[in-house]
Amino acid sequence: MVLLFTSLLFYAWGEVFYIGIMLVSIISNYIVGRLIFRSQNRINSYANPKFYLFVGVLINIWLLLSFKYANFITDNINEVLSIFGLPTIYLNPVHLPLGISFFTFQAISYIFDIYRKDVKVQKNIYNLALYISLFPQLIAGPIVRYNDVAKQITKRSHSLNLFASGLQRFILGLSKKILIANNLGEVADNIFALSLNDVTMPLAWIGILAYTLQIYFDFSGYSDMAIGLGRMFGFRFHENFNYPYISRTLREFWKRWHISLSSWFKDYVYIPLGGNRVSTIRVYLNLTTIFFLTGIWHGASWNFVVWGFFHGVFLTFEHAGFSRILERLWKPLQHLYLMLVIMVSWVFFRADSLTEATCYLFAMVDISNWFTSKFQYAQVLTYEFYYVFVIGLIFMLPLFPWLRLKLISFSENSLIRVLSLIFIPRFIILTLLLMLCLMSVASSTYNPFIYFRF
C-alpha cells in the first residue's frame, strides 16, 4: 500500500489530474482480467474469452489513440480534406500523459497473460494498481510484463545486499544520464538547431555521432536507474540494454537494444501474426508490420514511421539472405555496416520533420561542403564534449564486465585483494560519481527528458 500510494503521488506530482487516465487503465484492465478468467472457467459468463481480450486491447489502444495520436490523426485527415477543398477539423492540442506508452503496454501484457493462462488473474485491485503504476519504470521503462513480476508483487525478499546492489546500479545509471548523455546531447542539440545551410559535412557527422551515443546512454541510463530502484524495493526487473553497438547485424542489434520493447512486440504481436512459421511473404509482411508499430509507438510523427520502416526493410533484407553475405565480411566491416544503418536511422529519430531529416542526410554526404571554421566548431562544441565523447566510445563497449571478471578471478581466495581491488575502489568511484552528478544537476540548467516525445 505504501508503494502504491507513493507511486500514484509520484505520477500525480507531474501530471496532476491526468492521473485519472491511469486510474481508468487500472480499473478497466482489472475488470477485463476478471471477465476473461470467468469466461475461461464458465463462471456465469456466456462470452468467449477472446471477446473480452479484444475489448481489453481496444480500451488500451483507445487511450493511446485519444491522448497520443489524436492530433497526429486529425492533422493528416485535414491534409486530405484540404486537397479536396473540404472544411477541416479543429482540435485543440491534446496533452500527452507521461509514460502512457509504457503503462498501456504493461496493461495489455497483463490481460494477454491471463488469456494465455500464463498467470492467475489478480483478484486484488490494489496489487494490479501497483503493477501498472509502480514508479521506478513508470515513465521511462523498461516495459515490465505482468508474467515476470506477478509473484514479486505479493511476495518479495529484501536484503541489505540487494538494496546496496540497487543503489550502485542507480548511481551508474544516473551517471550515464547526467555525466555522459547530457553533455553529448547538448552538442547534438546545438548542431540540429543550426540552419541547414550552416550544417557542414563534419558538423553533420559530429551531430549524429553525439546523438548516437546520447540516446544509448540516456535510454540505458534510465533503465539502469529503474532496475536499481526496483532492487531497492525488492523487485527484480530484466535487463533492457546489452551493449547494442557491438552488434554486427540489425537482427543482433534488436536483441540487445530496448530488449523489453522488442521482446514485447515479438511475443504479443509478431508470434500471434504467425511469426516465421508462415510463408516467406507473410514473414516479410510481419517484420514490416512490427517495425511500423515500433516506430509509431515511439511518437506520433511520420519521422518515427519512416524510422520504423527503415529498420523493417533492413531486417527483411537480412532475413532474405543478406545476413549470410555479412557473415563472410571482415568483422570490422560488419560493425561499420551496422553503425551506418543505425546512425542514418537516428537522423529520422532526432529530426523534427522529414524535410529536416532529408536535408541533414544530404549534409552528411555533401563532400563539397567540407570546410568548417574554428568559429563554427566553437559555436556548437562544448569544452566537456571532447573527453565525454571518448568516455562514451569506451563505455559503449563491454569493457566493464570483462574487467570485473578479471579482477574477481585475480582476487579469488584473498580477502585483502578483494578489498583493495574491488570493494574499496568501487566505493570510492561510486561516491565520486554521485557527487559529480549532484554537482552537475545543481550547476546546469540543461537536463533534457527525451521521453517527453514518447
Secondary structure as a PSIPRED ss2 file (coil, helix, strand):
# PSIPRED VFORMAT (PSIPRED V4.0)

   1 M C   1.000  0.000  0.000
   2 V H   0.000  1.000  0.000
   3 L H   0.000  1.000  0.000
   4 L H   0.000  1.000  0.000
   5 F H   0.000  1.000  0.000
   6 T H   0.000  1.000  0.000
   7 S H   0.000  1.000  0.000
   8 L H   0.000  1.000  0.000
   9 L H   0.000  1.000  0.000
  10 F H   0.000  1.000  0.000
  11 Y H   0.000  1.000  0.000
  12 A H   0.000  1.000  0.000
  13 W H   0.000  1.000  0.000
  14 G H   0.000  1.000  0.000
  15 E H   0.000  1.000  0.000
  16 V H   0.000  1.000  0.000
  17 F H   0.000  1.000  0.000
  18 Y H   0.000  1.000  0.000
  19 I H   0.000  1.000  0.000
  20 G H   0.000  1.000  0.000
  21 I H   0.000  1.000  0.000
  22 M H   0.000  1.000  0.000
  23 L H   0.000  1.000  0.000
  24 V H   0.000  1.000  0.000
  25 S H   0.000  1.000  0.000
  26 I H   0.000  1.000  0.000
  27 I H   0.000  1.000  0.000
  28 S H   0.000  1.000  0.000
  29 N H   0.000  1.000  0.000
  30 Y H   0.000  1.000  0.000
  31 I H   0.000  1.000  0.000
  32 V H   0.000  1.000  0.000
  33 G H   0.000  1.000  0.000
  34 R H   0.000  1.000  0.000
  35 L H   0.000  1.000  0.000
  36 I H   0.000  1.000  0.000
  37 F H   0.000  1.000  0.000
  38 R H   0.000  1.000  0.000
  39 S H   0.000  1.000  0.000
  40 Q H   0.000  1.000  0.000
  41 N C   1.000  0.000  0.000
  42 R C   1.000  0.000  0.000
  43 I C   1.000  0.000  0.000
  44 N C   1.000  0.000  0.000
  45 S C   1.000  0.000  0.000
  46 Y C   1.000  0.000  0.000
  47 A C   1.000  0.000  0.000
  48 N C   1.000  0.000  0.000
  49 P H   0.000  1.000  0.000
  50 K H   0.000  1.000  0.000
  51 F H   0.000  1.000  0.000
  52 Y H   0.000  1.000  0.000
  53 L H   0.000  1.000  0.000
  54 F H   0.000  1.000  0.000
  55 V H   0.000  1.000  0.000
  56 G H   0.000  1.000  0.000
  57 V H   0.000  1.000  0.000
  58 L H   0.000  1.000  0.000
  59 I H   0.000  1.000  0.000
  60 N H   0.000  1.000  0.000
  61 I H   0.000  1.000  0.000
  62 W H   0.000  1.000  0.000
  63 L H   0.000  1.000  0.000
  64 L H   0.000  1.000  0.000
  65 L H   0.000  1.000  0.000
  66 S H   0.000  1.000  0.000
  67 F H   0.000  1.000  0.000
  68 K C   1.000  0.000  0.000
  69 Y C   1.000  0.000  0.000
  70 A H   0.000  1.000  0.000
  71 N H   0.000  1.000  0.000
  72 F H   0.000  1.000  0.000
  73 I H   0.000  1.000  0.000
  74 T H   0.000  1.000  0.000
  75 D H   0.000  1.000  0.000
  76 N H   0.000  1.000  0.000
  77 I H   0.000  1.000  0.000
  78 N H   0.000  1.000  0.000
  79 E H   0.000  1.000  0.000
  80 V H   0.000  1.000  0.000
  81 L H   0.000  1.000  0.000
  82 S H   0.000  1.000  0.000
  83 I H   0.000  1.000  0.000
  84 F C   1.000  0.000  0.000
  85 G C   1.000  0.000  0.000
  86 L C   1.000  0.000  0.000
  87 P C   1.000  0.000  0.000
  88 T C   1.000  0.000  0.000
  89 I C   1.000  0.000  0.000
  90 Y C   1.000  0.000  0.000
  91 L C   1.000  0.000  0.000
  92 N C   1.000  0.000  0.000
  93 P C   1.000  0.000  0.000
  94 V C   1.000  0.000  0.000
  95 H C   1.000  0.000  0.000
  96 L C   1.000  0.000  0.000
  97 P C   1.000  0.000  0.000
  98 L C   1.000  0.000  0.000
  99 G C   1.000  0.000  0.000
 100 I H   0.000  1.000  0.000
 101 S H   0.000  1.000  0.000
 102 F H   0.000  1.000  0.000
 103 F H   0.000  1.000  0.000
 104 T H   0.000  1.000  0.000
 105 F H   0.000  1.000  0.000
 106 Q H   0.000  1.000  0.000
 107 A H   0.000  1.000  0.000
 108 I H   0.000  1.000  0.000
 109 S H   0.000  1.000  0.000
 110 Y H   0.000  1.000  0.000
 111 I H   0.000  1.000  0.000
 112 F H   0.000  1.000  0.000
 113 D H   0.000  1.000  0.000
 114 I H   0.000  1.000  0.000
 115 Y H   0.000  1.000  0.000
 116 R C   1.000  0.000  0.000
 117 K C   1.000  0.000  0.000
 118 D C   1.000  0.000  0.000
 119 V C   1.000  0.000  0.000
 120 K C   1.000  0.000  0.000
 121 V C   1.000  0.000  0.000
 122 Q C   1.000  0.000  0.000
 123 K C   1.000  0.000  0.000
 124 N C   1.000  0.000  0.000
 125 I H   0.000  1.000  0.000
 126 Y H   0.000  1.000  0.000
 127 N H   0.000  1.000  0.000
 128 L H   0.000  1.000  0.000
 129 A H   0.000  1.000  0.000
 130 L H   0.000  1.000  0.000
 131 Y H   0.000  1.000  0.000
 132 I H   0.000  1.000  0.000
 133 S H   0.000  1.000  0.000
 134 L C   1.000  0.000  0.000
 135 F H   0.000  1.000  0.000
 136 P H   0.000  1.000  0.000
 137 Q H   0.000  1.000  0.000
 138 L C   1.000  0.000  0.000
 139 I C   1.000  0.000  0.000
 140 A C   1.000  0.000  0.000
 141 G C   1.000  0.000  0.000
 142 P C   1.000  0.000  0.000
 143 I C   1.000  0.000  0.000
 144 V C   1.000  0.000  0.000
 145 R C   1.000  0.000  0.000
 146 Y H   0.000  1.000  0.000
 147 N H   0.000  1.000  0.000
 148 D H   0.000  1.000  0.000
 149 V H   0.000  1.000  0.000
 150 A H   0.000  1.000  0.000
 151 K H   0.000  1.000  0.000
 152 Q H   0.000  1.000  0.000
 153 I H   0.000  1.000  0.000
 154 T H   0.000  1.000  0.000
 155 K C   1.000  0.000  0.000
 156 R C   1.000  0.000  0.000
 157 S C   1.000  0.000  0.000
 158 H C   1.000  0.000  0.000
 159 S C   1.000  0.000  0.000
 160 L H   0.000  1.000  0.000
 161 N H   0.000  1.000  0.000
 162 L H   0.000  1.000  0.000
 163 F H   0.000  1.000  0.000
 164 A H   0.000  1.000  0.000
 165 S H   0.000  1.000  0.000
 166 G H   0.000  1.000  0.000
 167 L H   0.000  1.000  0.000
 168 Q H   0.000  1.000  0.000
 169 R H   0.000  1.000  0.000
 170 F H   0.000  1.000  0.000
 171 I H   0.000  1.000  0.000
 172 L H   0.000  1.000  0.000
 173 G H   0.000  1.000  0.000
 174 L H   0.000  1.000  0.000
 175 S H   0.000  1.000  0.000
 176 K H   0.000  1.000  0.000
 177 K H   0.000  1.000  0.000
 178 I H   0.000  1.000  0.000
 179 L H   0.000  1.000  0.000
 180 I H   0.000  1.000  0.000
 181 A H   0.000  1.000  0.000
 182 N H   0.000  1.000  0.000
 183 N H   0.000  1.000  0.000
 184 L H   0.000  1.000  0.000
 185 G H   0.000  1.000  0.000
 186 E H   0.000  1.000  0.000
 187 V H   0.000  1.000  0.000
 188 A H   0.000  1.000  0.000
 189 D H   0.000  1.000  0.000
 190 N H   0.000  1.000  0.000
 191 I H   0.000  1.000  0.000
 192 F H   0.000  1.000  0.000
 193 A C   1.000  0.000  0.000
 194 L C   1.000  0.000  0.000
 195 S C   1.000  0.000  0.000
 196 L H   0.000  1.000  0.000
 197 N H   0.000  1.000  0.000
 198 D H   0.000  1.000  0.000
 199 V C   1.000  0.000  0.000
 200 T C   1.000  0.000  0.000
 201 M H   0.000  1.000  0.000
 202 P H   0.000  1.000  0.000
 203 L H   0.000  1.000  0.000
 204 A H   0.000  1.000  0.000
 205 W H   0.000  1.000  0.000
 206 I H   0.000  1.000  0.000
 207 G H   0.000  1.000  0.000
 208 I H   0.000  1.000  0.000
 209 L H   0.000  1.000  0.000
 210 A H   0.000  1.000  0.000
 211 Y H   0.000  1.000  0.000
 212 T H   0.000  1.000  0.000
 213 L H   0.000  1.000  0.000
 214 Q H   0.000  1.000  0.000
 215 I H   0.000  1.000  0.000
 216 Y H   0.000  1.000  0.000
 217 F H   0.000  1.000  0.000
 218 D H   0.000  1.000  0.000
 219 F H   0.000  1.000  0.000
 220 S H   0.000  1.000  0.000
 221 G H   0.000  1.000  0.000
 222 Y H   0.000  1.000  0.000
 223 S H   0.000  1.000  0.000
 224 D H   0.000  1.000  0.000
 225 M H   0.000  1.000  0.000
 226 A H   0.000  1.000  0.000
 227 I H   0.000  1.000  0.000
 228 G H   0.000  1.000  0.000
 229 L H   0.000  1.000  0.000
 230 G H   0.000  1.000  0.000
 231 R H   0.000  1.000  0.000
 232 M H   0.000  1.000  0.000
 233 F C   1.000  0.000  0.000
 234 G C   1.000  0.000  0.000
 235 F C   1.000  0.000  0.000
 236 R C   1.000  0.000  0.000
 237 F C   1.000  0.000  0.000
 238 H C   1.000  0.000  0.000
 239 E C   1.000  0.000  0.000
 240 N C   1.000  0.000  0.000
 241 F C   1.000  0.000  0.000
 242 N C   1.000  0.000  0.000
 243 Y C   1.000  0.000  0.000
 244 P H   0.000  1.000  0.000
 245 Y H   0.000  1.000  0.000
 246 I H   0.000  1.000  0.000
 247 S C   1.000  0.000  0.000
 248 R C   1.000  0.000  0.000
 249 T C   1.000  0.000  0.000
 250 L H   0.000  1.000  0.000
 251 R H   0.000  1.000  0.000
 252 E H   0.000  1.000  0.000
 253 F H   0.000  1.000  0.000
 254 W H   0.000  1.000  0.000
 255 K H   0.000  1.000  0.000
 256 R H   0.000  1.000  0.000
 257 W C   1.000  0.000  0.000
 258 H C   1.000  0.000  0.000
 259 I H   0.000  1.000  0.000
 260 S H   0.000  1.000  0.000
 261 L H   0.000  1.000  0.000
 262 S H   0.000  1.000  0.000
 263 S H   0.000  1.000  0.000
 264 W H   0.000  1.000  0.000
 265 F H   0.000  1.000  0.000
 266 K H   0.000  1.000  0.000
 267 D H   0.000  1.000  0.000
 268 Y H   0.000  1.000  0.000
 269 V H   0.000  1.000  0.000
 270 Y H   0.000  1.000  0.000
 271 I C   1.000  0.000  0.000
 272 P C   1.000  0.000  0.000
 273 L C   1.000  0.000  0.000
 274 G C   1.000  0.000  0.000
 275 G C   1.000  0.000  0.000
 276 N C   1.000  0.000  0.000
 277 R C   1.000  0.000  0.000
 278 V C   1.000  0.000  0.000
 279 S C   1.000  0.000  0.000
 280 T H   0.000  1.000  0.000
 281 I H   0.000  1.000  0.000
 282 R H   0.000  1.000  0.000
 283 V H   0.000  1.000  0.000
 284 Y H   0.000  1.000  0.000
 285 L H   0.000  1.000  0.000
 286 N H   0.000  1.000  0.000
 287 L H   0.000  1.000  0.000
 288 T H   0.000  1.000  0.000
 289 T H   0.000  1.000  0.000
 290 I H   0.000  1.000  0.000
 291 F H   0.000  1.000  0.000
 292 F H   0.000  1.000  0.000
 293 L H   0.000  1.000  0.000
 294 T H   0.000  1.000  0.000
 295 G H   0.000  1.000  0.000
 296 I H   0.000  1.000  0.000
 297 W H   0.000  1.000  0.000
 298 H H   0.000  1.000  0.000
 299 G C   1.000  0.000  0.000
 300 A C   1.000  0.000  0.000
 301 S C   1.000  0.000  0.000
 302 W H   0.000  1.000  0.000
 303 N H   0.000  1.000  0.000
 304 F H   0.000  1.000  0.000
 305 V H   0.000  1.000  0.000
 306 V H   0.000  1.000  0.000
 307 W H   0.000  1.000  0.000
 308 G H   0.000  1.000  0.000
 309 F H   0.000  1.000  0.000
 310 F H   0.000  1.000  0.000
 311 H H   0.000  1.000  0.000
 312 G H   0.000  1.000  0.000
 313 V H   0.000  1.000  0.000
 314 F H   0.000  1.000  0.000
 315 L H   0.000  1.000  0.000
 316 T H   0.000  1.000  0.000
 317 F H   0.000  1.000  0.000
 318 E H   0.000  1.000  0.000
 319 H H   0.000  1.000  0.000
 320 A H   0.000  1.000  0.000
 321 G H   0.000  1.000  0.000
 322 F H   0.000  1.000  0.000
 323 S H   0.000  1.000  0.000
 324 R H   0.000  1.000  0.000
 325 I H   0.000  1.000  0.000
 326 L H   0.000  1.000  0.000
 327 E H   0.000  1.000  0.000
 328 R C   1.000  0.000  0.000
 329 L C   1.000  0.000  0.000
 330 W C   1.000  0.000  0.000
 331 K H   0.000  1.000  0.000
 332 P H   0.000  1.000  0.000
 333 L H   0.000  1.000  0.000
 334 Q H   0.000  1.000  0.000
 335 H H   0.000  1.000  0.000
 336 L H   0.000  1.000  0.000
 337 Y H   0.000  1.000  0.000
 338 L H   0.000  1.000  0.000
 339 M H   0.000  1.000  0.000
 340 L H   0.000  1.000  0.000
 341 V H   0.000  1.000  0.000
 342 I H   0.000  1.000  0.000
 343 M H   0.000  1.000  0.000
 344 V H   0.000  1.000  0.000
 345 S H   0.000  1.000  0.000
 346 W H   0.000  1.000  0.000
 347 V H   0.000  1.000  0.000
 348 F H   0.000  1.000  0.000
 349 F H   0.000  1.000  0.000
 350 R H   0.000  1.000  0.000
 351 A C   1.000  0.000  0.000
 352 D C   1.000  0.000  0.000
 353 S C   1.000  0.000  0.000
 354 L H   0.000  1.000  0.000
 355 T H   0.000  1.000  0.000
 356 E H   0.000  1.000  0.000
 357 A H   0.000  1.000  0.000
 358 T H   0.000  1.000  0.000
 359 C H   0.000  1.000  0.000
 360 Y H   0.000  1.000  0.000
 361 L H   0.000  1.000  0.000
 362 F H   0.000  1.000  0.000
 363 A H   0.000  1.000  0.000
 364 M H   0.000  1.000  0.000
 365 V H   0.000  1.000  0.000
 366 D C   1.000  0.000  0.000
 367 I H   0.000  1.000  0.000
 368 S H   0.000  1.000  0.000
 369 N H   0.000  1.000  0.000
 370 W C   1.000  0.000  0.000
 371 F C   1.000  0.000  0.000
 372 T C   1.000  0.000  0.000
 373 S C   1.000  0.000  0.000
 374 K H   0.000  1.000  0.000
 375 F H   0.000  1.000  0.000
 376 Q H   0.000  1.000  0.000
 377 Y H   0.000  1.000  0.000
 378 A H   0.000  1.000  0.000
 379 Q H   0.000  1.000  0.000
 380 V H   0.000  1.000  0.000
 381 L C   1.000  0.000  0.000
 382 T C   1.000  0.000  0.000
 383 Y C   1.000  0.000  0.000
 384 E C   1.000  0.000  0.000
 385 F H   0.000  1.000  0.000
 386 Y H   0.000  1.000  0.000
 387 Y H   0.000  1.000  0.000
 388 V H   0.000  1.000  0.000
 389 F H   0.000  1.000  0.000
 390 V H   0.000  1.000  0.000
 391 I H   0.000  1.000  0.000
 392 G H   0.000  1.000  0.000
 393 L H   0.000  1.000  0.000
 394 I H   0.000  1.000  0.000
 395 F H   0.000  1.000  0.000
 396 M C   1.000  0.000  0.000
 397 L C   1.000  0.000  0.000
 398 P C   1.000  0.000  0.000
 399 L H   0.000  1.000  0.000
 400 F H   0.000  1.000  0.000
 401 P H   0.000  1.000  0.000
 402 W H   0.000  1.000  0.000
 403 L H   0.000  1.000  0.000
 404 R H   0.000  1.000  0.000
 405 L H   0.000  1.000  0.000
 406 K H   0.000  1.000  0.000
 407 L H   0.000  1.000  0.000
 408 I H   0.000  1.000  0.000
 409 S H   0.000  1.000  0.000
 410 F H   0.000  1.000  0.000
 411 S C   1.000  0.000  0.000
 412 E C   1.000  0.000  0.000
 413 N C   1.000  0.000  0.000
 414 S C   1.000  0.000  0.000
 415 L H   0.000  1.000  0.000
 416 I H   0.000  1.000  0.000
 417 R H   0.000  1.000  0.000
 418 V H   0.000  1.000  0.000
 419 L H   0.000  1.000  0.000
 420 S H   0.000  1.000  0.000
 421 L H   0.000  1.000  0.000
 422 I H   0.000  1.000  0.000
 423 F H   0.000  1.000  0.000
 424 I H   0.000  1.000  0.000
 425 P H   0.000  1.000  0.000
 426 R H   0.000  1.000  0.000
 427 F H   0.000  1.000  0.000
 428 I H   0.000  1.000  0.000
 429 I H   0.000  1.000  0.000
 430 L H   0.000  1.000  0.000
 431 T H   0.000  1.000  0.000
 432 L H   0.000  1.000  0.000
 433 L H   0.000  1.000  0.000
 434 L H   0.000  1.000  0.000
 435 M H   0.000  1.000  0.000
 436 L H   0.000  1.000  0.000
 437 C H   0.000  1.000  0.000
 438 L H   0.000  1.000  0.000
 439 M H   0.000  1.000  0.000
 440 S H   0.000  1.000  0.000
 441 V H   0.000  1.000  0.000
 442 A H   0.000  1.000  0.000
 443 S H   0.000  1.000  0.000
 444 S C   1.000  0.000  0.000
 445 T C   1.000  0.000  0.000
 446 Y C   1.000  0.000  0.000
 447 N C   1.000  0.000  0.000
 448 P C   1.000  0.000  0.000
 449 F C   1.000  0.000  0.000
 450 I H   0.000  1.000  0.000
 451 Y H   0.000  1.000  0.000
 452 F H   0.000  1.000  0.000
 453 R H   0.000  1.000  0.000
 454 F C   1.000  0.000  0.000
